């Protein structure tokens, strides 16, 4: 008995003919492949393969040998180069090594993981906190564990992919409501069985357009129908609310939210995800949440940087104020140039510049890059069908001079491409 397949040494499996009717599993992506090839054939660069050969600060990197202002990094509070954060990571790397090689429920919980969860509990004022290896896994794990077969998840149609994937992993019934529509949320909740388990999933800030959810009204509707509420504050943590907890703190609904999910890869400035809650049985998630139980834990250096950053964000009022100033200035400046912005006013650190089609969006993206500015190109399926935009993510470390440069680069690039007069 052998595990090997007896194959003549001079015959490669790759040379064998495909069985009749064999189907190429990648063939379903041919339309996308053809679209990408046609776009690149026009001479534009691939917007999704940028390499930063050097990163000098939270707001400046070298791309193809040129200093480039970063306006598409989610580094909202600029913590990636904070001296205390970097020092904490180096110290943990020296003392605990490069990784844990194990799950949190086995050998993968070090002192640093508990300290990181303690920092989260202090930051959010909650009784419980669980750290995941990524923000995606936090949504995937918490949502799929809370709502399973026979339960209902009611979510905004524009929810993040990780939220949708959490729904599918848990096999719950998915009910979508129109983006930010309190009326539609109320109507759809009213159609569900009264005694069924219900989880309403909201986001403080929606990442494509940078708009915020009307949380007080939505929370009231969810509670009226007996639903529990999960709020994703990935893009709100750090600069919304007196303590930087997020939009739900800013809007005064902290006591009504059952679970808050977030990430370390934005305002915290590293990688990882988390969920905090005051639910008395919350700790059982450590035993039943598959993306937590079956994933290796974060390296000691990462949780050390996260804990240090979180504790500093508790006292970052000046940085929050500067970030808001940057956001309002850029929003106004781009509107005055003639750009269409997704929101009437600056609602967050995300400013979305709307373009009529993919060709125009890519052309403007490249003109900006050549002018020394990096932004994110967003297209379907990340955006609604037929929607193309350039997403600008401001940072608390962008200086007044840099914001002025950004507006000037947008002016020159837009005129060169023909987006603005």
C-alpha positions in Angstrom: 0.0 0.0 0.0 1.4 3.4 -0.9 0.3 7.0 -1.0 2.2 7.5 -4.3 0.6 7.2 -7.7 2.6 4.9 -10.0 3.4 7.2 -12.9 6.3 6.6 -15.4 9.2 8.9 -14.6 9.2 10.4 -18.1 5.5 11.3 -18.1 4.3 14.6 -16.5 0.8 14.8 -15.2 0.6 18.2 -16.9 1.1 16.5 -20.3 -1.8 14.1 -19.9 -5.0 15.0 -21.8 -7.9 16.4 -20.0 -10.8 14.0 -19.6 -13.7 14.6 -21.9 -15.9 17.4 -20.5 -13.3 18.7 -18.0 -14.2 22.2 -17.0 -11.7 24.9 -16.3 -12.8 26.3 -12.9 -11.2 29.7 -13.6 -13.2 30.1 -16.8 -15.9 32.0 -15.0 -13.5 34.9 -14.5 -12.8 35.3 -18.2 -14.9 38.4 -18.6 -12.9 40.1 -15.8 -9.6 38.9 -17.2 -10.5 40.3 -20.7 -11.7 43.6 -19.2 -8.4 44.0 -17.3 -6.3 43.1 -20.3 -8.2 45.6 -22.5 -7.8 48.3 -19.9 -4.0 47.7 -19.5 -3.6 47.6 -23.3 -4.5 51.3 -23.4 -1.2 52.0 -21.6 -2.5 52.7 -18.1 -0.8 51.2 -15.0 -2.5 48.4 -13.0 -4.2 50.3 -10.1 -4.2 47.1 -8.0 -0.5 46.2 -8.2 1.3 49.2 -6.8 4.5 48.5 -4.9 5.8 50.9 -2.3 9.6 50.4 -2.2 10.0 52.6 0.8 7.6 54.1 3.4 9.0 57.2 5.0 6.1 58.2 7.2 2.4 57.7 7.6 1.8 60.1 4.7 4.8 59.6 2.4 6.1 56.7 0.4 8.4 56.0 -2.6 6.6 54.5 -5.6 8.7 53.8 -8.7 11.5 55.9 -7.3 9.3 59.0 -6.6 8.2 60.5 -3.4 4.4 60.1 -3.2 1.8 61.5 -0.8 -0.3 58.7 0.6 -4.0 59.4 0.5 -5.3 55.9 0.4 -4.0 53.9 3.4 -6.7 54.0 6.2 -3.9 55.1 8.5 -6.4 57.6 10.0 -4.5 58.5 13.2 -1.0 58.1 11.8 0.1 55.6 14.4 2.3 53.4 12.2 5.5 55.4 12.9 4.6 56.5 16.5 7.9 55.9 18.4 6.2 54.3 21.4 4.3 51.9 19.2 7.3 50.9 17.2 9.4 50.5 20.4 6.8 48.2 21.9 6.8 46.0 18.9 10.6 45.7 18.9 10.7 44.8 22.6 8.0 42.1 22.2 9.8 40.7 19.2 13.1 40.4 21.2 11.4 38.9 24.3 8.7 36.6 22.8 10.0 35.8 19.2 8.4 36.2 15.8 5.1 34.2 16.3 3.0 31.9 18.5 2.5 29.0 16.0 -0.8 28.2 17.6 -4.4 29.1 18.2 -5.6 31.2 21.1 -7.3 28.2 22.7 -4.1 26.2 22.6 -0.6 27.6 22.9 -1.3 30.9 21.2 -2.2 33.2 24.1 0.7 35.1 25.4 0.7 37.9 28.0 0.6 40.4 25.2 -2.7 39.1 23.9 -4.3 39.6 27.3 -2.8 43.0 27.7 -4.2 44.0 24.3 -7.7 42.8 25.3 -7.3 44.7 28.6 -6.5 47.8 26.6 -9.6 47.3 24.4 -11.8 46.9 27.5 -10.4 50.1 29.0 -10.7 52.0 25.7 -14.3 50.9 25.1 -15.4 50.7 28.7 -16.7 47.2 28.3 -16.5 44.0 30.4 -15.3 41.8 27.6 -12.9 41.9 24.6 -11.7 39.2 22.1 -8.8 39.8 19.7 -8.9 38.1 16.3 -6.1 37.7 13.8 -7.7 40.1 11.3 -10.7 42.5 11.2 -12.2 40.3 8.5 -12.0 37.3 10.8 -13.6 39.3 13.6 -16.8 39.9 11.5 -16.6 36.4 10.0 -16.4 34.8 13.4 -18.7 36.9 15.5 -21.5 37.1 13.0 -21.4 33.5 12.0 -21.4 32.4 15.6 -24.2 34.7 16.9 -26.6 33.9 14.1 -27.0 30.4 12.6 -29.6 28.3 10.9 -33.1 29.6 11.6 -31.9 33.0 12.8 -32.1 36.2 10.8 -29.4 38.7 10.0 -30.7 42.1 8.8 -28.0 44.2 7.2 -27.5 47.3 5.1 -27.2 46.5 1.4 -23.8 48.3 1.3 -22.3 46.2 4.1 -18.6 45.1 3.9 -17.8 41.8 2.3 -16.6 40.4 5.7 -20.1 41.0 7.0 -21.8 39.2 4.1 -19.3 36.3 4.5 -20.1 36.0 8.2 -23.7 35.6 7.2 -23.0 32.9 4.8 -20.6 31.0 7.1 -23.3 30.9 9.8 -26.0 29.8 7.4 -28.5 32.4 8.8 -31.3 33.9 6.7 -30.1 37.1 5.2 -32.4 40.1 4.9 -31.0 43.3 3.3 -32.4 46.8 3.6 -31.8 49.9 1.5 -28.6 51.7 2.4 -29.1 53.9 5.5 -32.9 53.6 5.2 -34.5 53.5 8.6 -38.0 53.1 7.0 -36.9 50.0 5.0 -35.2 48.5 8.1 -38.4 48.9 10.1 -40.5 47.4 7.3 -38.3 44.3 6.8 -37.9 43.6 10.5 -41.7 43.8 10.8 -42.1 41.0 8.3 -40.0 38.5 10.3 -41.3 36.0 12.9 -41.6 37.6 16.2 -40.0 34.8 18.1 -37.0 34.3 15.7 -33.5 35.2 16.7 -32.5 38.5 14.9 -29.2 40.3 14.6 -29.1 43.8 13.0 -25.7 44.6 11.6 -24.7 48.2 11.1 -21.6 50.1 10.3 -20.7 53.4 11.8 -18.9 54.6 8.7 -19.4 53.0 5.3 -16.0 52.6 3.7 -16.9 53.3 0.0 -18.7 56.6 0.3 -17.5 57.7 3.7 -21.0 58.3 4.9 -22.2 57.5 8.5 -25.3 55.5 9.6 -28.2 57.2 11.4 -27.6 55.0 14.4 -30.1 56.5 16.9 -33.0 55.9 14.6 -31.8 52.5 13.5 -31.1 51.3 17.0 -34.6 52.4 18.1 -36.2 50.4 15.3 -34.1 47.3 16.0 -35.0 47.4 19.7 -38.7 47.8 18.9 -38.5 44.5 17.0 -36.5 42.6 19.6 -33.3 42.4 17.6 -29.7 42.4 19.0 -27.4 44.9 17.4 -23.8 44.6 16.1 -22.0 47.8 15.0 -18.8 47.6 12.9 -16.7 50.6 13.9 -13.7 49.8 11.6 -13.7 53.2 10.0 -15.0 55.1 13.1 -12.6 54.0 15.8 -10.0 56.6 16.7 -11.7 59.9 15.8 -15.4 59.8 16.4 -16.7 60.4 19.9 -15.2 62.1 22.9 -13.1 59.0 23.6 -12.6 58.0 20.0 -14.7 54.9 20.3 -16.7 55.4 17.1 -19.9 56.8 15.6 -22.0 54.9 18.1 -20.3 56.9 20.9 -20.6 60.1 19.0 -24.3 59.6 18.5 -25.0 58.5 22.1 -26.2 54.9 21.6 -23.4 53.1 23.5 -25.8 51.4 26.0 -28.0 50.0 23.2 -25.3 48.3 21.1 -24.8 44.7 22.0 -21.5 44.0 20.1 -18.9 46.3 18.6 -16.5 44.9 16.0 -13.4 46.7 14.8 -9.9 46.4 13.3 -6.3 47.2 14.2 -5.5 47.9 10.5 -6.8 51.4 10.4 -6.6 53.9 13.2 -4.6 51.5 15.4 -2.0 51.2 12.7 -1.2 47.5 12.7 -3.2 44.4 11.9 -5.8 42.3 13.7 -9.4 42.6 14.7 -11.6 42.5 17.8 -15.1 42.4 19.3 -16.1 44.1 22.6 -19.3 43.6 24.5 -21.0 43.7 27.9 -23.0 40.6 27.3 -22.5 38.3 30.4 -22.0 35.2 28.3 -19.7 36.7 25.7 -16.7 34.7 26.7 -18.3 31.5 25.4 -17.3 32.8 21.9 -13.7 31.6 22.6 -15.0 28.0 22.5 -17.5 28.1 19.7 -16.2 30.7 17.2 -14.5 28.8 14.4 -12.3 31.7 13.0 -11.0 32.3 16.5 -10.5 28.6 17.5 -8.9 27.4 14.3 -6.6 30.3 13.4 -3.1 31.0 14.7 -2.9 34.0 17.0 -1.3 37.3 16.2 2.5 37.5 16.7 3.6 39.0 20.0 5.1 42.1 18.3 1.7 42.9 16.7 -0.4 42.7 19.8 2.2 44.8 21.6 2.0 47.6 19.0 -1.8 47.4 19.1 -2.1 47.7 22.9 0.3 50.6 22.9 -1.5 52.4 20.1 -4.9 51.8 21.7 -3.8 53.3 25.0 -2.4 56.4 23.2 -5.6 56.8 21.2 -7.4 57.4 24.5 -5.7 60.7 24.7 -5.5 61.7 21.1 -8.0 64.7 21.1 -5.6 67.0 19.3 -5.0 64.4 16.5 -8.7 63.9 16.2 -9.3 67.6 15.8 -6.6 68.0 13.2 -8.0 65.0 11.2 -11.4 66.6 11.1 -9.9 69.8 9.9 -8.1 68.0 7.1 -11.2 66.2 6.1 -13.4 69.3 5.9 -10.7 71.2 4.0 -10.2 68.5 1.4 -13.9 68.0 0.9 -14.5 71.7 0.4 -11.4 72.1 -1.9 -12.4 69.2 -4.2 -16.0 70.4 -4.5 -14.8 73.9 -5.3 -12.7 72.4 -8.1 -15.8 70.9 -9.6 -15.5 67.3 -8.5 -18.6 65.3 -7.5 -18.2 64.0 -3.9 -20.3 61.2 -2.5 -21.4 63.2 0.5 -22.7 66.8 0.7 -20.4 67.5 3.7 -17.4 65.8 5.2 -18.8 63.0 7.3 -15.6 61.0 8.0 -12.0 60.8 7.0 -13.1 59.2 3.7 -13.7 61.5 0.8 -15.1 59.6 -2.3 -14.7 61.3 -5.7 -17.3 60.0 -8.0 -16.4 59.3 -11.7 -18.7 58.5 -14.6 -17.0 55.3 -15.8 -14.0 53.0 -15.2 -11.9 54.6 -18.0 -12.2 58.1 -16.5 -11.5 56.8 -13.0 -8.4 54.9 -14.0 -7.1 57.9 -16.1 -7.6 60.3 -13.2 -6.0 57.8 -10.8 -2.9 57.5 -13.0 -2.6 61.3 -13.5 -2.7 61.7 -9.7 -0.1 59.1 -9.2 2.2 60.7 -11.8 1.6 64.0 -10.0 2.9 62.4 -6.7 -0.4 61.4 -5.0 -1.7 57.9 -4.3 -5.4 57.2 -3.8 -7.6 54.1 -4.0 -9.5 53.2 -7.1 -12.8 51.5 -6.2 -15.0 49.6 -8.7 -17.6 46.9 -8.6 -18.0 44.5 -6.8 -16.5 46.6 -4.0 -18.9 49.4 -5.0 -22.5 49.2 -6.2 -23.0 48.2 -9.9 -21.9 50.9 -12.3 -20.2 52.9 -9.6 -16.6 54.0 -10.0 -14.8 56.3 -7.6 -11.4 57.4 -6.2 -11.4 57.0 -2.4 -9.3 59.4 -0.4 -8.5 58.5 3.2 -7.1 61.3 5.2 -4.6 61.0 8.0 -4.1 63.0 11.2 -0.4 63.3 10.2 -1.2 65.1 6.9 0.2 68.6 7.4 -1.6 71.7 6.3 1.0 72.0 3.5 0.3 68.5 2.3 -3.4 69.0 2.1 -2.7 72.1 0.0 -0.5 70.0 -2.3 -3.2 67.3 -2.5 -5.8 69.9 -3.7 -3.3 71.3 -6.2 -2.5 67.8 -7.6 -6.2 67.1 -8.0 -6.6 70.4 -9.9 -3.8 69.6 -12.4 -4.7 66.0 -12.9 -8.4 66.7 -13.3 -7.8 69.3 -15.9 -5.4 67.1 -17.8 -7.9 64.2 -17.9 -10.9 66.5 -18.6 -12.8 65.7 -15.4 -13.0 69.3 -14.4 -12.8 72.6 -16.3 
